[in-house]
Amino acid sequence: MHAHTINYSGWLHSNEYRQNALGDNVSAQVIMDKKRNLFLQIN
């Protein structure tokens, strides 16, 4: 899954903000930083 971009439509949840958001055709990608930590980037 790393470095592959997927398109998604549906509900997204943020634990940080404790809210849900409806996404319509958003793109998501798993990225790795220099310390080899994985992050989910959603546009």
N, CA, C and O atoms as a Tripos MOL2 file, in Angstrom:
@<TRIPOS>MOLECULE
protein
  172   171    43     0     0
PROTEIN
NO_CHARGES

@<TRIPOS>ATOM
      1 N           0.8290   -1.2010    0.0000 N.3       1 MET1
      2 CA          0.0000    0.0000    0.0000 C.3       1 MET1
      3 C           0.8670    1.2560    0.0000 C.2       1 MET1
      4 O           0.4170    2.3100   -0.4510 O.2       1 MET1
      5 N           2.0730    1.1670    0.4850 N.am      2 HIS2
      6 CA          2.9520    2.3340    0.5450 C.3       2 HIS2
      7 C           3.1880    2.8990   -0.8520 C.2       2 HIS2
      8 O           3.5190    2.1630   -1.7810 O.2       2 HIS2
      9 N           3.0160    4.2010   -0.9900 N.am      3 ALA3
     10 CA          3.2570    4.9610   -2.2170 C.3       3 ALA3
     11 C           2.1570    4.8130   -3.2640 C.2       3 ALA3
     12 O           2.2400    5.4520   -4.3130 O.2       3 ALA3
     13 N           1.1390    4.0070   -3.0270 N.am      4 HIS4
     14 CA          0.0230    3.8860   -3.9650 C.3       4 HIS4
     15 C          -1.0840    4.8510   -3.5520 C.2       4 HIS4
     16 O          -1.4180    4.9500   -2.3710 O.2       4 HIS4
     17 N          -1.6410    5.5480   -4.5070 N.am      5 THR5
     18 CA         -2.7430    6.4720   -4.2520 C.3       5 THR5
     19 C          -4.0550    5.7640   -4.5520 C.2       5 THR5
     20 O          -4.2020    5.1150   -5.5870 O.2       5 THR5
     21 N          -5.0120    5.8990   -3.6260 N.am      6 ILE6
     22 CA         -6.3380    5.3280   -3.8380 C.3       6 ILE6
     23 C          -7.3690    6.4460   -3.7760 C.2       6 ILE6
     24 O          -7.1650    7.4480   -3.0900 O.2       6 ILE6
     25 N          -8.4660    6.2780   -4.4860 N.am      7 ASN7
     26 CA         -9.5890    7.2150   -4.4210 C.3       7 ASN7
     27 C         -10.6530    6.6140   -3.5220 C.2       7 ASN7
     28 O         -10.9070    5.4100   -3.5600 O.2       7 ASN7
     29 N         -11.2770    7.4690   -2.7070 N.am      8 TYR8
     30 CA        -12.2280    6.9940   -1.7100 C.3       8 TYR8
     31 C         -13.4080    7.9440   -1.6290 C.2       8 TYR8
     32 O         -13.2370    9.1610   -1.6910 O.2       8 TYR8
     33 N         -14.5890    7.3960   -1.4920 N.am      9 SER9
     34 CA        -15.7960    8.1680   -1.2180 C.3       9 SER9
     35 C         -16.4870    7.5060   -0.0360 C.2       9 SER9
     36 O         -16.7740    6.3090   -0.0680 O.2       9 SER9
     37 N         -16.7500    8.2780    0.9980 N.am     10 GLY10
     38 CA        -17.3930    7.7440    2.1930 C.3      10 GLY10
     39 C         -17.0270    8.5700    3.4120 C.2      10 GLY10
     40 O         -16.5100    9.6810    3.2910 O.2      10 GLY10
     41 N         -17.2960    8.0250    4.5760 N.am     11 TRP11
     42 CA        -17.0660    8.7460    5.8230 C.3      11 TRP11
     43 C         -15.6160    8.6130    6.2720 C.2      11 TRP11
     44 O         -15.0280    7.5330    6.2060 O.2      11 TRP11
     45 N         -15.0450    9.7350    6.7320 N.am     12 LEU12
     46 CA        -13.7160    9.7780    7.3210 C.3      12 LEU12
     47 C         -13.8700   10.2090    8.7720 C.2      12 LEU12
     48 O         -14.7290   11.0360    9.0810 O.2      12 LEU12
     49 N         -13.0540    9.6650    9.6660 N.am     13 HIS13
     50 CA        -13.1290   10.0210   11.0820 C.3      13 HIS13
     51 C         -11.7780   10.5410   11.5510 C.2      13 HIS13
     52 O         -10.7410    9.9590   11.2320 O.2      13 HIS13
     53 N         -11.7840   11.6300   12.3020 N.am     14 SER14
     54 CA        -10.5800   12.1950   12.8970 C.3      14 SER14
     55 C         -10.6320   11.9810   14.4040 C.2      14 SER14
     56 O         -11.4880   12.5450   15.0850 O.2      14 SER14
     57 N          -9.7080   11.1580   14.9310 N.am     15 ASN15
     58 CA         -9.6180   10.9840   16.3780 C.3      15 ASN15
     59 C          -9.1490   12.2650   17.0560 C.2      15 ASN15
     60 O          -9.5700   12.5740   18.1710 O.2      15 ASN15
     61 N          -8.2780   13.0070   16.3830 N.am     16 GLU16
     62 CA         -7.7340   14.2410   16.9510 C.3      16 GLU16
     63 C          -8.8290   15.2770   17.2040 C.2      16 GLU16
     64 O          -8.8580   15.9090   18.2600 O.2      16 GLU16
     65 N          -9.7260   15.4480   16.2370 N.am     17 TYR17
     66 CA        -10.7810   16.4490   16.3510 C.3      17 TYR17
     67 C         -12.1230   15.8520   16.7760 C.2      17 TYR17
     68 O         -13.0890   16.5830   16.9950 O.2      17 TYR17
     69 N         -12.1800   14.5230   16.8910 N.am     18 ARG18
     70 CA        -13.3910   13.8040   17.3010 C.3      18 ARG18
     71 C         -14.5960   14.1660   16.4400 C.2      18 ARG18
     72 O         -15.6850   14.4290   16.9490 O.2      18 ARG18
     73 N         -14.3780   14.1730   15.1260 N.am     19 GLN19
     74 CA        -15.4560   14.5080   14.2020 C.3      19 GLN19
     75 C         -15.3940   13.5970   12.9860 C.2      19 GLN19
     76 O         -14.3510   13.0290   12.6610 O.2      19 GLN19
     77 N         -16.5330   13.4730   12.3270 N.am     20 ASN20
     78 CA        -16.6480   12.7380   11.0740 C.3      20 ASN20
     79 C         -16.8350   13.7240    9.9360 C.2      20 ASN20
     80 O         -17.3750   14.8140   10.1260 O.2      20 ASN20
     81 N         -16.3890   13.3350    8.7580 N.am     21 ALA21
     82 CA        -16.5730   14.1640    7.5690 C.3      21 ALA21
     83 C         -16.8700   13.2440    6.4040 C.2      21 ALA21
     84 O         -16.2900   12.1640    6.2880 O.2      21 ALA21
     85 N         -17.7650   13.6710    5.5530 N.am     22 LEU22
     86 CA        -18.0960   12.9070    4.3620 C.3      22 LEU22
     87 C         -17.1640   13.3320    3.2320 C.2      22 LEU22
     88 O         -17.1250   14.5040    2.8580 O.2      22 LEU22
     89 N         -16.4230   12.3820    2.6960 N.am     23 GLY23
     90 CA        -15.5070   12.6630    1.5960 C.3      23 GLY23
     91 C         -16.0740   12.1330    0.2960 C.2      23 GLY23
     92 O         -16.6250   11.0330    0.2560 O.2      23 GLY23
     93 N         -15.9420   12.9040   -0.7610 N.am     24 ASP24
     94 CA        -16.4290   12.4920   -2.0720 C.3      24 ASP24
     95 C         -15.2590   12.5000   -3.0440 C.2      24 ASP24
     96 O         -14.7670   13.5620   -3.4250 O.2      24 ASP24
     97 N         -14.8160   11.3140   -3.4430 N.am     25 ASN25
     98 CA        -13.7080   11.1440   -4.3790 C.3      25 ASN25
     99 C         -12.4270   11.8220   -3.8920 C.2      25 ASN25
    100 O         -11.8000   12.5790   -4.6330 O.2      25 ASN25
    101 N         -12.0390   11.5460   -2.6390 N.am     26 VAL26
    102 CA        -10.7830   12.0610   -2.1010 C.3      26 VAL26
    103 C          -9.6690   11.0650   -2.4150 C.2      26 VAL26
    104 O          -9.9220    9.8700   -2.5660 O.2      26 VAL26
    105 N          -8.4400   11.5610   -2.5140 N.am     27 SER27
    106 CA         -7.3090   10.6640   -2.7430 C.3      27 SER27
    107 C          -6.5320   10.5110   -1.4420 C.2      27 SER27
    108 O          -6.3580   11.4700   -0.6900 O.2      27 SER27
    109 N          -6.0730    9.3030   -1.1940 N.am     28 ALA28
    110 CA         -5.3300    8.9980    0.0190 C.3      28 ALA28
    111 C          -4.0730    8.2250   -0.3550 C.2      28 ALA28
    112 O          -4.0630    7.4390   -1.3020 O.2      28 ALA28
    113 N          -3.0050    8.4710    0.4170 N.am     29 GLN29
    114 CA         -1.7460    7.8160    0.1480 C.3      29 GLN29
    115 C          -1.0020    7.6160    1.4600 C.2      29 GLN29
    116 O          -0.9920    8.5080    2.3080 O.2      29 GLN29
    117 N          -0.3830    6.4630    1.6350 N.am     30 VAL30
    118 CA          0.4660    6.1970    2.7900 C.3      30 VAL30
    119 C           1.8710    6.6550    2.4170 C.2      30 VAL30
    120 O           2.4310    6.2260    1.4080 O.2      30 VAL30
    121 N           2.4330    7.5370    3.2480 N.am     31 ILE31
    122 CA          3.7830    8.0460    2.9820 C.3      31 ILE31
    123 C           4.6910    7.7200    4.1680 C.2      31 ILE31
    124 O           4.2190    7.5330    5.2890 O.2      31 ILE31
    125 N           5.9910    7.6550    3.9080 N.am     32 MET32
    126 CA          6.9790    7.3500    4.9330 C.3      32 MET32
    127 C           7.9620    8.5140    5.0260 C.2      32 MET32
    128 O           8.4520    9.0080    4.0110 O.2      32 MET32
    129 N           8.2470    8.9470    6.2640 N.am     33 ASP33
    130 CA          9.2180   10.0250    6.4270 C.3      33 ASP33
    131 C          10.6260    9.4360    6.5650 C.2      33 ASP33
    132 O          10.8110    8.2240    6.4550 O.2      33 ASP33
    133 N          11.6120   10.3030    6.8050 N.am     34 LYS34
    134 CA         13.0070    9.8630    6.8950 C.3      34 LYS34
    135 C          13.2680    8.9550    8.0920 C.2      34 LYS34
    136 O          14.2230    8.1770    8.0810 O.2      34 LYS34
    137 N          12.4300    9.0460    9.1240 N.am     35 LYS35
    138 CA         12.5720    8.1820   10.2990 C.3      35 LYS35
    139 C          11.7920    6.8800   10.1450 C.2      35 LYS35
    140 O          11.6880    6.0980   11.0890 O.2      35 LYS35
    141 N          11.2440    6.6500    8.9510 N.am     36 ARG36
    142 CA         10.4830    5.4530    8.5990 C.3      36 ARG36
    143 C           9.1510    5.3590    9.3410 C.2      36 ARG36
    144 O           8.6520    4.2580    9.5700 O.2      36 ARG36
    145 N           8.5690    6.5020    9.7200 N.am     37 ASN37
    146 CA          7.2260    6.5570   10.2780 C.3      37 ASN37
    147 C           6.2310    6.6230    9.1330 C.2      37 ASN37
    148 O           6.4870    7.2930    8.1320 O.2      37 ASN37
    149 N           5.1040    5.9400    9.2610 N.am     38 LEU38
    150 CA          4.0780    5.9500    8.2280 C.3      38 LEU38
    151 C           2.9770    6.9480    8.5700 C.2      38 LEU38
    152 O           2.5720    7.0580    9.7270 O.2      38 LEU38
    153 N           2.4990    7.6660    7.5740 N.am     39 PHE39
    154 CA          1.4360    8.6400    7.7250 C.3      39 PHE39
    155 C           0.4270    8.4490    6.6070 C.2      39 PHE39
    156 O           0.7850    8.0570    5.4960 O.2      39 PHE39
    157 N          -0.8330    8.7290    6.9060 N.am     40 LEU40
    158 CA         -1.8750    8.6860    5.8960 C.3      40 LEU40
    159 C          -2.1410   10.1130    5.4510 C.2      40 LEU40
    160 O          -2.6030   10.9430    6.2350 O.2      40 LEU40
    161 N          -1.8500   10.3940    4.1940 N.am     41 GLN41
    162 CA         -2.0710   11.7250    3.6220 C.3      41 GLN41
    163 C          -3.3550   11.6970    2.8190 C.2      41 GLN41
    164 O          -3.4960   10.9100    1.8830 O.2      41 GLN41
    165 N          -4.2990   12.5680    3.1920 N.am     42 ILE42
    166 CA         -5.5940   12.6370    2.5060 C.3      42 ILE42
    167 C          -5.7480   14.0190    1.8930 C.2      42 ILE42
    168 O          -5.6180   15.0300    2.5830 O.2      42 ILE42
    169 N          -6.0230   14.0600    0.5980 N.am     43 ASN43
    170 CA         -6.2150   15.3350   -0.1110 C.3      43 ASN43
    171 C          -7.6790   15.5750   -0.3370 C.2      43 ASN43
    172 O          -8.0550   16.5930   -0.9180 O.2      43 ASN43
@<TRIPOS>BOND
     1     1     2 1
     2     2     3 1
     3     3     4 2
     4     3     5 am
     5     5     6 1
     6     6     7 1
     7     7     8 2
     8     7     9 am
     9     9    10 1
    10    10    11 1
    11    11    12 2
    12    11    13 am
    13    13    14 1
    14    14    15 1
    15    15    16 2
    16    15    17 am
    17    17    18 1
    18    18    19 1
    19    19    20 2
    20    19    21 am
    21    21    22 1
    22    22    23 1
    23    23    24 2
    24    23    25 am
    25    25    26 1
    26    26    27 1
    27    27    28 2
    28    27    29 am
    29    29    30 1
    30    30    31 1
    31    31    32 2
    32    31    33 am
    33    33    34 1
    34    34    35 1
    35    35    36 2
    36    35    37 am
    37    37    38 1
    38    38    39 1
    39    39    40 2
    40    39    41 am
    41    41    42 1
    42    42    43 1
    43    43    44 2
    44    43    45 am
    45    45    46 1
    46    46    47 1
    47    47    48 2
    48    47    49 am
    49    49    50 1
    50    50    51 1
    51    51    52 2
    52    51    53 am
    53    53    54 1
    54    54    55 1
    55    55    56 2
    56    55    57 am
    57    57    58 1
    58    58    59 1
    59    59    60 2
    60    59    61 am
    61    61    62 1
    62    62    63 1
    63    63    64 2
    64    63    65 am
    65    65    66 1
    66    66    67 1
    67    67    68 2
    68    67    69 am
    69    69    70 1
    70    70    71 1
    71    71    72 2
    72    71    73 am
    73    73    74 1
    74    74    75 1
    75    75    76 2
    76    75    77 am
    77    77    78 1
    78    78    79 1
    79    79    80 2
    80    79    81 am
    81    81    82 1
    82    82    83 1
    83    83    84 2
    84    83    85 am
    85    85    86 1
    86    86    87 1
    87    87    88 2
    88    87    89 am
    89    89    90 1
    90    90    91 1
    91    91    92 2
    92    91    93 am
    93    93    94 1
    94    94    95 1
    95    95    96 2
    96    95    97 am
    97    97    98 1
    98    98    99 1
    99    99   100 2
   100    99   101 am
   101   101   102 1
   102   102   103 1
   103   103   104 2
   104   103   105 am
   105   105   106 1
   106   106   107 1
   107   107   108 2
   108   107   109 am
   109   109   110 1
   110   110   111 1
   111   111   112 2
   112   111   113 am
   113   113   114 1
   114   114   115 1
   115   115   116 2
   116   115   117 am
   117   117   118 1
   118   118   119 1
   119   119   120 2
   120   119   121 am
   121   121   122 1
   122   122   123 1
   123   123   124 2
   124   123   125 am
   125   125   126 1
   126   126   127 1
   127   127   128 2
   128   127   129 am
   129   129   130 1
   130   130   131 1
   131   131   132 2
   132   131   133 am
   133   133   134 1
   134   134   135 1
   135   135   136 2
   136   135   137 am
   137   137   138 1
   138   138   139 1
   139   139   140 2
   140   139   141 am
   141   141   142 1
   142   142   143 1
   143   143   144 2
   144   143   145 am
   145   145   146 1
   146   146   147 1
   147   147   148 2
   148   147   149 am
   149   149   150 1
   150   150   151 1
   151   151   152 2
   152   151   153 am
   153   153   154 1
   154   154   155 1
   155   155   156 2
   156   155   157 am
   157   157   158 1
   158   158   159 1
   159   159   160 2
   160   159   161 am
   161   161   162 1
   162   162   163 1
   163   163   164 2
   164   163   165 am
   165   165   166 1
   166   166   167 1
   167   167   168 2
   168   167   169 am
   169   169   170 1
   170   170   171 1
   171   171   172 2
@<TRIPOS>SUBSTRUCTURE
     1 MET1         2 RESIDUE 1 A MET
     2 HIS2         6 RESIDUE 1 A HIS
     3 ALA3        10 RESIDUE 1 A ALA
     4 HIS4        14 RESIDUE 1 A HIS
     5 THR5        18 RESIDUE 1 A THR
     6 ILE6        22 RESIDUE 1 A ILE
     7 ASN7        26 RESIDUE 1 A ASN
     8 TYR8        30 RESIDUE 1 A TYR
     9 SER9        34 RESIDUE 1 A SER
    10 GLY10       38 RESIDUE 1 A GLY
    11 TRP11       42 RESIDUE 1 A TRP
    12 LEU12       46 RESIDUE 1 A LEU
    13 HIS13       50 RESIDUE 1 A HIS
    14 SER14       54 RESIDUE 1 A SER
    15 ASN15       58 RESIDUE 1 A ASN
    16 GLU16       62 RESIDUE 1 A GLU
    17 TYR17       66 RESIDUE 1 A TYR
    18 ARG18       70 RESIDUE 1 A ARG
    19 GLN19       74 RESIDUE 1 A GLN
    20 ASN20       78 RESIDUE 1 A ASN
    21 ALA21       82 RESIDUE 1 A ALA
    22 LEU22       86 RESIDUE 1 A LEU
    23 GLY23       90 RESIDUE 1 A GLY
    24 ASP24       94 RESIDUE 1 A ASP
    25 ASN25       98 RESIDUE 1 A ASN
    26 VAL26      102 RESIDUE 1 A VAL
    27 SER27      106 RESIDUE 1 A SER
    28 ALA28      110 RESIDUE 1 A ALA
    29 GLN29      114 RESIDUE 1 A GLN
    30 VAL30      118 RESIDUE 1 A VAL
    31 ILE31      122 RESIDUE 1 A ILE
    32 MET32      126 RESIDUE 1 A MET
    33 ASP33      130 RESIDUE 1 A ASP
    34 LYS34      134 RESIDUE 1 A LYS
    35 LYS35      138 RESIDUE 1 A LYS
    36 ARG36      142 RESIDUE 1 A ARG
    37 ASN37      146 RESIDUE 1 A ASN
    38 LEU38      150 RESIDUE 1 A LEU
    39 PHE39      154 RESIDUE 1 A PHE
    40 LEU40      158 RESIDUE 1 A LEU
    41 GLN41      162 RESIDUE 1 A GLN
    42 ILE42      166 RESIDUE 1 A ILE
    43 ASN43      170 RESIDUE 1 A ASN
